[in-house]
Amino acid sequence: MRPAIFPLLPDPGCLLLLLVSWLFSPTRSEITSLDSGNIDDILNNADVALVNFYADWCRFSQMLHPIFEEASNVIKEEYPDKNQVVFARVDCDQHSDIAQRYRISKYPTLKLFRNGMMMKREYRGQRSVTAIADYIRQQKSNPIREVQDLEEINSLDRSRRNIVGYFEQKDSDNYRTFERVANILHDDCVFLSAFGAISKAERFSGDNVIYKPPGENAPDMVYLGSLTNFDLIYAWTQDKCVPLVREITFENGEELTEEGLPFLILFHMKDDLESLEKFQQEVARQLISEKGTINFLHADCDKFRHPLLHIQKTPADCPVIAIDSFRHMYVFPDFSDLSVPGKLKQFVLDLHSGKLHREFHHGPDPTDVAPGQPIQDLASSPPESSFQKLAPSEHRYTLLREKDEL
């Protein structure tokens, strides 16, 4: 028999089945795998990147993979430019240095990046294709509201922090920088803009950005730096949008913990605004240089009764100041000493030096002991961290359970 010159072809019925299968089977998404060699380049060039930090041994990581890939397929149809939205992943077992860099302590964790900068709030929505796709659409929406009349500025919600930009034209480097800042900080401030003739009255010396702080009578603050210098305007805006002393709640507690900094907390009754104001003033006066090494927070004594119990306090003892290092809690000796120059700062410095931890376990340092007083009599066991549930540990205190018990 003469050998066949051409390979056998499937019959027309098989060809039809293959065609239908090709048309209706979802395309497998190419999720970008990040490593130490490409991570900075890929994230820095992405307008928005959603990164899946996972571990292969984790069952929930395995369950998320197909959902994450299908969400990527959906979004790439809407944003085809590869730099508009990037879906990426990091194998944290293979790249523990990257996991450590971004303080990843549980799997899977979905983190959002904008132009290489990781956002504070991780994705906590449903692990479904629809929910993840909707989240990305929301992140791609314009965070700046354009005003059509300056009267809109006069009717702003002054309980919020408002940043208003006045520009001659939208297509300008000044506005593009403003837009980048707004994309990052829109969860912390309300951003508005006005252009052309509408904004002319506020552009007497060129394009202008103004901060309108909370409070009907609070004076406006004008940005005086270069509007094209992203680092400068971002630092200025972040300082205005993110309070030096933030409130910790059940809703944001885990998010604050993931920033990786210990807490300096004022526990006060909700209507005790005087103590809060004193604390804010002394933090600004004594500890502004420590910003970035510790989080300054305040908490409602009544809501956080259990953390107070960890330091043998009740709402009746408030106001109380304490440090939570995520290992132990250390109590500031006396709230009335708050205004003593340098006292609060030394308390924080003693945390950083290890003195608080050492003295809790072994008693005061010999130089701090009164003559004739035995060191061992002063030793005590440190209270455990009341926010351990929020810290990267498998023995974390369950704040959410505490909430249910209230």
VOSEKE-950144 format. One record per residue: x, y, z of N, C-alpha, C, O in turn; residue in three letters. Coordinates in steps of 0.001 Angstrom, whole numbers, plus 500000, padded with zeros to 6 digits. Atoms other than C-alpha are relative to their C-alpha. Last residue first. Example, Ala and Ser with C-alpha at 12.3 -4.5 7.8 and 13.67 -1.06 7.14 Angstrom:
# residues 2
499180498810499940513670498940507140499230501090500730499739502198500899SER500890498810500000512300495500507800500900501200500000501936501181500665ALA
This chain:
# residues 406
500442498725499441480654542834574122498474500049500084497912501049500531LEU500345500140498592481531539181573691499445501273500603498916501260501714GLU501239500753499867481368539307569923499549499901501454498365499727501741ASP501105499155500473483977542063569848498665499290500211497684499914500614LYS500259499006498958486310539973572000498828500882499615497994501230500452GLU500766500718498989485984537161569507499625500956501117498519500918501655ARG501330500165500558487059539617566820499105499234500973497912499516501085LEU500765498782499799489985540677568966498573499850499488497640500407500067LEU501089499862500957491260537134569091499151501221500314498216501159501113THR501208499773499224494659537199570763498861500345499033499056501098498078TYR500491498644499911497318535839568421498701500077500791497854499188500696ARG500617499969498670499078532545569110499378501380500235499489501928501331HIS501072500994499971499906531732565473499336499934501364498426499132501573GLU499649501098499115501797534984565218498872498994499992497717499361499774SER499652501206500763501893537906562805500485498878500893501689498647501008PRO498573500098500281500101540413565076500313498724499245499554497759499327ALA499678499183501161496395541193564900501464499908499616501850500378498545LEU500744500542501141495310538376567178500382500737498725500334500177497629LYS499230501078500618498103539525569473499269499371498823499907498867497898GLN500294499952501422496342542831570123500718498873499270501022498999498084PHE501442500152500181496065542475573884499616500001498536498465499728498195SER500579499071500947499792541835574080498509499735499837498089498605499586SER499905500388501407500633539791577150499322501047499128498440501774499585GLU501282500366500599501046541571580455500199499630498536500978500263497823PRO500652498984500833504653541503581607498648499527499504498482498353499175PRO500216500541501342505606539208584489499250501024499172498260501586499640SER501365500455500241506965541071587470499895499441498596500746499702497745SER500214500738501251510274542010589030498552499551499892497908499245500895ALA500661499157500978510293544710591687499685499255498721498985499776497853LEU501321499653499512511027542455594642499204500804498972497977500872499033ASP500953501063500294513895540888592701498594500335500474497627499786499946GLN500423500008501397515784544180592606498905498961499770497937499219499053ILE499551501166500763515934544486596399499437500015498587498258500309498390PRO501160500742500497515389548081597645500459498823499155501150499033498158GLN500517500948499037518219549351599850498817499197499524498329498329500248GLY499048500631499079518917552445597737499304499086500992498315499478501612PRO499734499173498826516152553070595164500939499271500946500882498045501043ALA500535500519498751516500551017592003500367500922501153501515501346501281VAL501330499439499774516922552792588657499398499579501336498295500005501677ASP499885498549499823520707552323588397498660500651500291498608501797500737THR499429499622498693520264548602589045500066501497500222499880501958501348PRO498537500001500070517967548237586016500562500479501329499935501299501999ASP499314498778500446514375547715587071501506499817499941502085499055500715PRO500042498910499049513034544152587363500785501195499503501517501079498520GLY498927500110499003514118541081585399499973501105501049500867501170501893HIS499605501369499703511253540282583036500960499903501184500939498917501921HIS501179500781499675509439543618582967500367498577500413499725497985501281PHE500402499709498626512766545427583195498740499238500403498574498894501574GLU499030500531499037514156543731580101499524500201501438499616499296502268ARG500082501464500019511088544344577964500901499396501076500504498477501792HIS501318500379499474510879548007578933499867498485500083499382497954501082LEU500041499831498546514640548472578473498651499562500582498616498904501622LYS500204501287499346514726546983574998499865500097501503499684499089502186GLY498716500477499464516273550120573495499884498619500629500898497982500913SER499065500283501087513229550720571282501318499424500512501924498577499855HIS500493501144500782510789550411574176501036499612498955501403498443498841LEU499742501194499182512884552650576418499442498737499333499957497638499540ASP498593500361500192512860555238573616500362498755500804501172497941500360LEU499873500620501322509050555195573688501435499569499737501668498489499193VAL500782501244499945508899555854577443500130499238498678500322498022498670PHE499117500980499367511677558438577070499317498643500103499965497603499991GLN498975500418500966509499560298574577500916498949500595501280497987499918LYS500626500911500956506566560342576978501027499491498984501009498323498598LEU500415501224499297508680561830579760499407498972499026499766497795499061LYS499165501159500296510584564339577602499543498690500594500115497644500284GLY499154499989501201509020567426579151500840498728499872501573498364500792PRO498626499813499505506414566491581793500943499901498807500930498890498105VAL499459498711500424503100566928579939501383500287500570501949501344500291SER499954499872501449502140563257580113500690501284499554501456501277498591LEU498617499691500383503067562941583790500146500244498498501251500478498007ASP499722498612499618499370563200584756501432500412499669501741501603499642SER500450499098501062498770560010582759500324501451500326500574502248499422PHE501035499099499484500900558106585282499609500976498896500459501696498372ASP500277499980498553503210555115584849498815500861500426497983500412501214PRO499401498727499614502916554539581079499604500261501446498419500195501775PHE500861498892499594501878550891580889500827501225500359501792501135501118VAL499289499239498980503752548247578910499204501264500295498795501977499378TYR500494498642499843501961545577576900500711500652501174500918500032502217MET500471499623498675503743542466575708499414501401499945499583502134498970HIS499573501081499111504621540590572545499439500256501394498890499363502038ARG500484501251500582502765542667569962500554498778500722500191497646500401PHE498896500380500887504810545685571200499663498772499171500488498308498384SER500177501408500359501707547273572724501066499665498967501049500178497848ASP499345500449501230502604550511574472499679498530499805499795497736500739ILE499246501253500000500232551965577043500667499797498647500242500349497633ALA499098500085501156498558555219578025500800498710500114501298498374501189ILE498822500842499776495526555238580312500815499977498712500267499884497614VAL499136500341501128492714557791580525501252499226500416501841499474501468PRO499631499194501163490958555858581938500021501489500348499243501928501195CYS498620499505499853490985554019585272500405500943498864501453501584498943ASP499969499028498898487180553634585410501389500592500195501529501671500772ALA500365498661500491487328552003581968500021501062501096500219502242500807PRO501397500008500417489170549108583666499683501388499436500490502306499584THR500707498727499951492866548391584155498550499782499572498220498781498936LYS500634499873498687494887545277584957499373501375500199499503501990501257GLN499059499175499225497099545604581872499400500363501353499800501335501994ILE498665500575500144495399542698580105501050500819500754502107500299501111HIS499850501048498994492098543948581499501381499368499942501909498925500962LEU499728499354498714492556547097579419500185498967501107501037499136501979LEU498601499559499962492854544987576272500361500690501308501472500524501812PRO499117501156499841489555543363577289501478500362499912502258499889500739HIS499878500387498597487668546613577877501006498857500178501770498845501144ARG498808500831499850488324547885574368500250499645501464501344499849501990PHE499979501057501014484863549171573525501151499031500211501023497837499941LYS501165500846499800484469551130576774499991498834499015499644497712499382ASP499854500863498812487979552503576729498851499011500131499057497850500486CYS501148499818499114487589553844573165500111499000501162500075497788500953ASP501027501044499997491006553757571543498932500320501033499205500928502068ALA500881499849498840493703556225570564498850499029499848498444498697498735HIS501401500365500125496690555579568351499205500429501229499764500689502294LEU500667499261498938500250556687567638498490499831499825497929500211498797PHE501302499439500376502013554055565532499357500659501207499272500054502276ASN501071500422499105505727553504566218498706500667499537498734501794499042ILE499466501074499156508971553734564233498935499457500944499110498391501534THR499357500991500865507689555774561274500634498870500786501021497855500208GLY500974500414501005506934558834563380500690499077499005501744499418498468LYS500189501449499925509574558838566116498940499491499023498678498290498955GLU498813500647500582510823562343565250499876498477500006500623497793499306SER500096499870501455507301563702565860501188499321499313501055498833498191ILE499743501254500722507491562246569359499941500112498482499926499094497790LEU498888500825499540507770565050571895500418498901499029501569498466499032GLN498887499249499404505677567957570630501213499118500273502345499518500004ARG499445499077500996503353566176568200501233500711500549502188500965499814ALA499419500829501058502841563297570640500654500889498961501774500620498526VAL498713500493499521502388565834573421500667499063499002501893499042498894GLU499036498901499884499699567749571537501377499491500421502396499912499872GLN499621499581501346497831564620570472501063501086500045502015501062499265GLN499168501058500559497837563298574046500496500381498603501673500198498292PHE498701499940499315496550566586575411500961498974499428502136499265499205LYS499301498809500498493788566649572757501378500142500647502350500483499973GLU499533500274501354492808563075573580500779501180499450501824500998498825LEU498838500886499883492640563874577295500576499684498618501794499631498446SER498907499217499412490353566846576574501274499152500115502364499608499769GLU499212499411501079488158564842574198501185500801500538502158501031499821LEU498863499324499366486840562620576972500939500538498917501999499969498654ASP500303498576499860483490561827575314501115500786500691500976501988500919ASP500316499388501293484671558460573986499763501501500114500162502255499227LYS501434500077500221486347557456577216499648500832498769500285501846498482MET500779498916499383490094557180576835498522499770499747498144499081498799HIS501343500506499738492725554537576078499229501105500724499628501532501808PHE500743499336498935495748556316574604498631499344500078497862499397499118LEU501455499824499992497803553874572599499549500807501217499965500559502349ILE500097499161498807501464553745571533498539500443500044498089501206499190LEU501030498990499739501379550817569131500326500782501276500699500198502293PHE500666500106498696504273548794567716499022501159500192499080502159499476PRO499449499119498969504952549038563961499276499780501323498069499536501326LEU498788500535499399504442546275561394500634500843501086501747500545501520GLY498968499004500287501990548084559129501309499646500698502361500194500370GLU499212500429501151500043544826559321501021501039499571501905500739498769GLU498988500945499562498940545777562818500910499602498848502113499412499026THR498951499239499306497135548831561481501127499085500444502296499464500373LEU499296499187500999495209546682558980501138500791500644502237500860500093GLU499078500906500685494328544188561686500824500745498962502010500474498777GLU498932500492499127492897546934563868501001499117499293502208499292499454GLY498687499708500598490958548740561132501172499424500788502330499641500431ASN499972500086501452487434547379561700501403500199499425501752499563498431GLU500029501404500384487701546594565395500149499854498486500653498843497997PHE501331500574499841488766550189565935500079498518499668501130498022499261THR500026501426500299492034552075566369498613499470500329498058499760501389ILE500844500828499128491787555852566155500101498551499558500025498256498366GLU501178500596500637494705557655564558499194499198501018499720498754502039ARG500606500928499034497220560057566105498701499481499384497755500242499182VAL498863500506499235499442561724563476499516498972501023500156497941501227LEU499754499354498705496367562012561271501210499387500708501471498190500589PRO499870501070499008496706560723557685500330500630501339501447501117501511VAL501101500952500111495366563232555167500028498922501081498980498430501498CYS501294499367499750497504566263556007498869498966500069497926499129500843LYS499956499384498673500842564476556405498651500622500363498251500620501527ASP500117501084499029499991562305553400499980500554501420499223500077502266GLN501395500444499982499385565446551353499791498874501010498787498858501722THR500837498927499434502748566990552221498554499527500150497931499734501192TRP499674499894498570504655563741551647499124501049500676498633500836501785ALA500546501182499330502848563187548326500257500082501508499359499818502308TYR501445499797499824503488566775547237499354498787500657498364498926501375ILE500311498866499127507207566462547895498504500127500252498063500238501396LEU499603500318498623507721562972546480499612501115500968499153500850502079ASP500914500948499364505689563736543339500357499764501467499474499772502324PHE499140500847499174507631566856542373499110499057500810498564499440501845ASN499565501128500826505505568291539553500925499054500771501321498011500250THR501139500862500291503498570584541817500362498832499093499545497936498879LEU500157500252501427506661572093543280498844499021499782498745497998500458SER498908500624500740506255573205546876499695499857498521498700500382498022GLY499088498994500541504000575767548577501134499402499170501976500136498653LEU498764500701500368500935573642549383500909500985499276500488501620498309TYR499630499983501410498368575946550981501310499241499799502268499415500551VAL498538500063500110496676575291554320500361499843498530499780499018497825MET499450500758501116493078576347554981501527500029500051502129500943500613ASP499426499254501132492082577597558429500549499069498925501052497985499222PRO498576500340500142489765575505560641500581500701498771499981500660497696ALA499172498794499881486499577365561276501495499719499871502319500605500097ASN500531498882500781484062574730560038500916501217500009500991501951499024GLU500374498871499147486163571850561332499584501201499180500305501617498274GLY501306500113499352488064569145559485499729501200500910500644501758501514PRO500087500976498903491032570367557454498597499932500581497762500797500313PRO501053499478499140490820572089554058499768498984501117499112497965500902LYS500553500969499053494092571455552247498982500689500872499268501726501470TYR500354499530498660494831573620549215499432498842500821498673498015500315ILE500599501103499254496574572934545904499811500449501443500727500991502061VAL500003499902498544497286575762543418499334498772500614498338498277500087ASN500727501148499471498094576253539784500214499889501501501275500231502021ASP499783501266500697499485579723539177499161498889500595498368499121501507GLY498545500154500173499888582818541347500328498677499308501417498131499482SER499398498672500167496300584144541221501519499936499833502129500861499296PHE498690500204500634495044580630540617500717501329499768501306501561498712ARG499102500624499021492100580590543054501402499781499430502261499202500096GLU499936499157498798489977583050541064500970499460501033501486500222501851ALA499130498832500201490827581188537851500164500842501260501259501325501546LYS498971499969498958489398577832538994500815501295500006501672501478500870SER500609500273498693486104578015537087501020500179501115500683500669502193ILE500651498789499507487779579707534107499407499799501386499374500731502190ALA500292498876500892490114576774533587499360501180500679499781501602501757GLY499136499667501136489900573777535890499540501288499314498395501724499431PHE500703499042500848488599572698539276500976500463498931502180500561499168ALA499212499181500925489629569666541320499096500939499235497914500660499033SER500822499262500955488465567662544319500904500821499092502048501117499437LEU499259499207500983490047564988546514499033500630499006498136499971498481PHE500858499737501152488424563663549699500783500914499061501289501953499484VAL500452498632500245491069562309552045498982500009498864498899499071498072CYS499736499192498812492186559038553640499502501432499873499273502101500880ASP500724500581498860490826556448551211500126500874501242499353500727502189ASP501418499651500068491843558713548290499173499362501113498056499806501376HIS500516499539498706495491558575549361498493500252500014497985500869500951LEU499421500709498855497141556531546607499267500331501300499072499457502144ILE500199501437500171495051557537543605500466499223501219499878498200501572ASN501387500317499650494946561109544891499716498512499871498963497956500670ALA500125499897498543498746561355544826498594499594500440498429498864501418VAL499261501127499416498889560089541249499860499993501523499647498945502132ARG500806501201500209496141562542540230500684498771500594500022497920501188GLU501103499925499039498024565488541727499153498729499926498723498198500950PHE499379500292498703501083564475539694498942499979501099498951499096501957THR499658501429500005498960564301536541500666499595501310500422498501501818ARG501187500791499666497438567682537413500317498510500034499782497784500872TYR500443499698498640500786569442537563498818499119500399498801498536501484ASN499173500778499076502076567678534451499565500226501443499599499307502261ASP498784499313499544499183569117532471500767499099500953500193498208501580SER498878500657500667496188567925530454501291500738500336501828501489499521ASP499942501378499531493567569029532944501201499259499428501832498447500105LYS500487501015500933494135572712532400500219498603500552501107498358501369GLN500379499315501237494545575892534416499444498997498998498459499274498313GLU499066500129501118494484573948537650499480500756498780498276500877498554PHE500478499029500992492955574395541099501025500046498869502182500405499085TYR499012499538500965493438571345543355499366500925498975498323500604498406GLY500573499401501213491337570783546463501126500515499120501986501270499573VAL498892499454500781492299568383549277499422500499498682498817499732497933ILE500188499698501415489551567737551836501257500604499390501865501507499965ASN498768499317500422489761566041555225499924500167498491499816499182497760ARG499010500767500743486227565177556309501239500842499758501229502058499948ARG499581501037499056483958566682559006501078499118499364501716498322500051SER498812499604499242483938569776556835500299499060501159501162499353501987ARG500159500646498704481574568187554311501260500275500814502298499657500578ASP499338501276499736482014570663551485499643499469501378499306500234502281LEU500950500909499358479419573385550867500611498622500269499886497635500397SER500519499397498763481830576234550165499054499070500746498795499268501933ASN498927500035498994483734574103547652499480500526501333499861500030502393ILE499940501375499497480534573489545676501059499866501089500910499069502016GLU500945500076498894480154577273545401499969498589500601499640498408501773GLU499267499880498734483315577121543296499070500015501210499528499831502338LEU500251498659499469481208575811540414500689500085501355500599499155502156ASP500433499157501116481705572813538146499727501439500431499499502319499600GLN501062499062499640483679570705540596499706500914498812500606501282498056VAL499834498708500663485631567670539383498823500901500352497668500516500170GLU501274499447500475485639564831541868500236501378499405500783502265500061ARG500117498545499855489016563087542100498656500458499442498316500150498300ILE500177499672498580489352559343542792499766501492500238499575501917501377PRO499352498719499716488699558445539124499766500389501463498616500525501880ASN500894498847500143487766554771538913500725501267500446501661501213501243SER499693499276501234490581552253538438499102501216499802499346502018498901LYS498672499407499858490459551063542038500396500810498766501213501727498851GLN500097498903499033486712550525541723501335500712500148501382501938500238GLN500718498909500673487203548484538571499890501219500915500056502360500484ARG499054499363500907489814546433540440499338501150499247499948502205499072ILE499020499282499192487394545723543297500994500733499106501324501889499370TYR500644498749499574484645544786540841500962500859500817500967502084500692ASP500091499141501178486971542211539240499371501344500362499838502389499907ALA498645499508500291487849540772542659499987500935498798500663501963498802ILE499590499060498950484182540534543666501382500581499710501595501783499874ALA500772498755500079483039538986540369500489501033501003500647502204500659THR499613499281501216485805536380540241499305501352499941499938502370499658VAL500754500434501169485224535351543855500438500838498806500982501930498966SER499059500635500924487323535490547008499199499402498842499080498184498706ARG500259501397500312485026537918548770501029499469499007501504500192498131GLN501325500330500497486546541167549955499843498512499746500708497714500106GLY500668500854499013489560541689552181498602499604499553497800499123500354ARG501329500396500470492019543169549680499392499024500996499974497980501291TYR499993501165500874494899544700551614498576499681499564497613500170500155GLU501135500910499847494668548228552953500102498837499019500069499041497805ARG500121500487498629497963550026553375498931498925500133499102497949500864LYS501038499329499249498638550339549646499854499366501388500107498174501567MET501016500881499425501942549113548316499004500800500825499385501617501662MET500216499726498574503799551639546157498874499116500530497767499124499992MET498959500588499172505171550348542847499814500197501490500547499609502285GLY498691499500500427503096552661540653501111499528500937502021500291501262ASN500159498931500991500028551699542652501365500586499680502040501135500551ARG498879499081500208500126548370544475499599501041498960498891500740498000PHE500111499092501131497261546297545905501195500940499974501612501459501009LEU499569498631499750497920543326548167499898500823498720500216500344497632LYS500088499209501228496123539978548179500304501458500337499593502089501120LEU500227498583499732497225537653550977500004500735498670500927500574497871THR499445499033500947496915533861550620499684501432500450498676501666501116PRO500209500320501409498358533007552968498560499531499765497970498865500616TYR501084500973500176499371534652556219499739499840498508500016500733497707LYS499944501002498941502443536525557493498883498969499901498809498059500726SER501061500969500259503338538879554660500114498877501024501156498229501129ILE500577500443498722505398541764555974498803499069499789497740499253500382ARG501356499459499948506067543289552538499213499503501204497992499650501259TYR499972498582500405509849542867552691498624500643500139498509501799500545ARG499538499236498839509468539586554586499969501497499710499601502297500570GLN501048500091498975507363538069551817500375500822501229499533501502501815ALA501074499101500433509883539340549261498868499992501023498313501043501345ILE499491498629499861512794537766551140498926501014499595498793502072500210ASP500283499537498637510784534537551538500490501424500230499962502128501090SER499490498629499922510844534058547776499653500606501365498895501571501463HIS498835499843500862510476530316547181500650501373500147501853501521499928GLN499016501002499581508171529747550134501283500157499204502381500048499750ASP499304499518498801506396533058549472500969498972500574501879499337501317CYS499891501238499233505508532142545899500845500316501235502066500448501144ASP498701500263499372504659535636544681499887498697500780499041498564501664VAL499982500884498837501834536409542283501422499812500489502386499951499736ARG498712500662499787500870539004539710499932499133501247498992499225502036ALA500261501042499009497789540547538126501295499204500147501826498680499168PHE499168501201499986498775543773536391499509499067501094499344499481502242VAL500272500888498861496363546568535475500868498758499844500889498135498783VAL501149499434499307497054549549533240499680499207501262499530499767502348GLN499587499217498840500592548484532334498829500632500750499025501235501806ASN499378500846498974499567545609530052500419500769501235500572500174502301LYS498628499501499863497152547815528100500658499280501176500139499308502292ASP499047500819500759494113545572527588501454500466500092502372499668499905PRO498793499165499953492025547109530381501129499254499295501985498660499950TYR500416498611499814488490545781529897501176500959499995501035502113499592GLU500870499639501117489454542410528413499586501465500081499390502116499054GLU499145499717501157492348542243530869499192500296498746499685500980497849LYS499489498630499932489881542582533747500857500336498778500824501468498296ILE501104499046500113487903539457532892500525501428499911500086502212499070VAL500539500067501366490982537318532269498930501063499774498927501751498753ASN499022499354500871492580538503535530499520500011498554499664501013497854SER500203498561499782489415537548537404500968500799499134500606501847498599ALA501195499638500757489741534085535803499673501483500174499239502135499224GLU499704500027501433493318533760537031498794500427499169498943501177498205GLU499127498859500278492490534853540584500293500086498497500299501172497918PHE500844498803499874489596532403540764500788501236499611500293502102498889ILE500861499898501188491782529568539422499090501226500027498783501792498978PRO499302499894501289494528530296542015499052500098498804499175501054498038HIS500074498656500575492297530978545051500573500070498587500139500906497795LEU501380499697500390491595527352545960499905501352499290499056501543498419MET500325500836501154495310526509545944498583500307499493498343500327498286GLN499251499465501134496056529422548251499657499233498734499467499827497673SER500739498815500436493255528268550551500721500703498847500082501310497987PHE501195500413500745494822524804550729499235501200499470498706501158498359ARG501220499442499410498199526243551759498791499656499135498748500009497956CYS500512500965499046501117523977550785498666500437500603497981499646501252TRP500569501174500670501724526022547647499381498999500968498431498301500612ASP499104501124499702502203529249549581499332498743499445498143498515499667ALA500560501320499705500670532515548380501088499017500425502283499297500324TYR498914500609499233501154536262548009499475498662500517498533498628501308PHE500417501136499174498685537267545288501241499399500648502053498763499977ASN499011501062499824499580540684543898499476498966500992499048499295502099VAL500538500816498912497071543135542452500892498767500105501007497984499163LEU499610501413499996498850545782540407499371499322501206499437499826502327ALA500575500760498897497535549213539439500469498557499871500415497979498786VAL500903499040499364499237551809537247499388499372501255499388499969502332ASP501425500339500041501985549272536638499178501095500672499466501493501801ALA500568499592501289505505550429535748498511499690499872497922499912498815ASN499798498559500198506860550397539297499348500500498723498971501668498631ASN500926499244499167505310546970539907500129501501499781499126502215499788LEU501399500261500367507007545271536960499040500865500812498126501463500244ILE500265499513501347510449546847537402498532499839499634497926500761499088ASP500014498534499994510501546385541163499643500558498634498862501504498529ASP501127499430499265509435542735541034499946501520499936498876502089499719ILE500930499246500844511714541561538237498951500794500756498228501585500149ASN499416499396501189514917540207539796499047500873499205499488501794498517GLY499166498856499622513685539578543330500592500713498792500993501873498889SER498831500429499228510896537385542003500859501224500260500515502324499829ASP499017499017499558507396537958540662501128499340500782500913498400501547LEU499312500487498792505319535532538645501123500965500349501987501263499524SER498563499702499920503061537368536201500566499492501313500088499865502384THR499728499231498793499685535643535793501513500193500103502276499235499980ILE498572500004499702499235534521532197500236500910501205500468502108501044GLU499320498722499827495547533786532091501485499809500295501894498845500943SER499244500035498758494202530532530715500836501267500114501621501586499221ARG498559499959500224491732531325528002500712500015501337500318500753502240THR499309498766499643488225530319528973501501499890499744502115498852499990PRO499103500262498870486767527384527013500746501279500337501314501899499438SER500682499844498719483781528428524908500861499630501209500400499722502346PHE500739498754499856485343529133521518499488500221501414499424501359501878LEU499068498870500009488034526446521672499278501317500269499796502195500959TRP499199500049498774485568523746522743500927501202500091501098501789501159SER500873499589498892483155524757519988500773500045501308500614500972502102VAL500256498572500146485957524566517394499139500530501145499425501585501710LEU498781499277499627487148521178518647499779501506499953500230502242500831LEU499869500085498538483592519800518532501226500770500483501172501455501505LEU501004499119499402483149521072514967500098499991501519499982501038502156LEU499540498618500169486428519487513878499024500985500643499434501969501259LEU498947499741498996485331516204515383500498501435499905500747502095500914CYS500636499933498675482105516278513372500998500305501098500723501092502004GLY500599498683499756483991517166510173499337500128501372499360501204501970PRO501196499796500807486147513999510405499348501328500378499656501885501432ASP501212500422499311489613514283511844498784500258499132498809501126498260PRO500690498873499376492458514560509360498769499490500734498184498487500322LEU501450500128499981494872511698508500499383501192500717499927501628501732LEU500538500660498809498400512845507879498483499960499926497850500791499276PRO500479499060498981499307513741504301499485499236501215498945498141501058PHE499158498804500086501481511715501895499601500991501090500461501665501658ILE500746498739500087499927508434502945500955501176499967501888501258500765ALA500101499223498761502118505438502225499252501304499772499308501895498694PRO499205498789500075501275503404499108499835500799501292498712501000501755ARG500862498803500000500000500000500000500888501233500000501893501309500707MET
